[in-house]
Amino acid sequence: MANGQEQHEAFKSSATRKKAVQYDYRHTDGELFSCIKPTLEACRQAKENWIKKTTQPHI
């Protein structure tokens, strides 16, 4: 996966029997973000929150 690229796949959990999305995003700096959420939109929001958190200056 190239920097700045995302991949996602929907699946049905065998444990909960609910639909979920496995989401991976390779940041432009090369760091990988991964999560599993109920929807693609929730995954993308989690990614945006992660980007904001990781790009804030440390004071």
C-alpha positions, 0 to 999 in steps of 0.5 A, a space after each residue: 500500500 502506497 503512502 496516502 492510500 487506504 484499503 477497506 473490506 466489509 465482513 460479518 463477524 463470526 463472534 458477534 454476527 454483525 457487519 463490520 469494516 476492516 480499515 487500513 490507511 498508510 499515512 503520507 509519512 509511512 505510518 500505518 493506521 488500522 481499525 475495525 468499526 461498524 461502518 466505513 464512515 466510522 473508520 474514516 472518522 477514526 482515521 481523521 481523529 488519529 491524524 489530528 492527534 499524531 500531527 499536533 505539536 508536542 508541548 
